[in-house]
Amino acid sequence: MEYWVYRNQSVTFPIKLSNLFNESLELLSRHPEIGKIFTKDPLILYKSVRNYRLYYTFDYQKLILLTIWDSRRNPENFKL
């Protein structure tokens, strides 16, 4: 978020983006199975939110957000 504040010299976009992420995480906390499978062992799923992907895992007691990735970046640079 700091990057977007610095880049845009405004907090408007980071706040909107944060709200989108929070809404998606709230939905995932109630229905974690709706994500797409990224890996099966260990189970890691992702949910797309605009140009971003929220990578997570869960165990029915908690949802663990692993990372947020800007999917416009080079996928070869992605490390989880």
N, C-alpha and C positions, 0 to 999 in steps of 0.2 A: 504494500500500500504506500509505503514511503516513496518508492520509485514513481508511482503515479502522481503523488502530490508534488514531487520535485519536477517531474516532466511537464505537468499541466499547470503548475502553479495554482492549483485549486484542489479543494477536497471533495468537490461534487462527484466526480467520476469514481474515486476510491470508495466513497460512501455507497454509491449505487452498486458497485461491484461487491462490496462487503455484504450488502443486503441480499444480493443474488446468491452468494455463497452460503449465507446463513439460512436462507429459505431452502436451498437444496440440502444442506446438512440436516435441517429439521425434518425434511421429508425422508431422507436416508435413515435417520435415527428411528423413524417409525416403520420403514419398509426397506431394510438394508439389501434385500435380495434384488431390488430393481436395477442395480448397476450392471454394467457389462463386465464380464470376466476378463481380467488382464492376465492373471496367472491362476492356476488351480492349486499348486502346491508350493508355497503357501497361498491360500485364497486371498487374492487381491482383486478388487473390482474398481471400476471408475464410473463417474457420471459426468457427462459433458454439460458445461454451463457456458453458453456462448462460445468464446474461443478458448476456453479453459477446460481442463479435466481435473476433477477431484478424485484422487486415488485414495482408497481406504480399504480397511478390513474390519471385520466385526466378529463378535462371539455371542450374540443375543443378549448380552448384558451391557455391552458398550460398543460404540462405533469409534474407530481410530482413524483419523485423517492422517494419511502418510505424507502427501504432498499435493500441491496445486501446480499444474503445469500449463503453460501457455502453449496450446497446440499449434501455433503458427511458427514455433521454433523448430529447429532441425531435430527430428526424432532420434538421430544418431547420438545426440548429446544428452539424451534423457537417461538418467540413472536413478534408480529407486532404492 
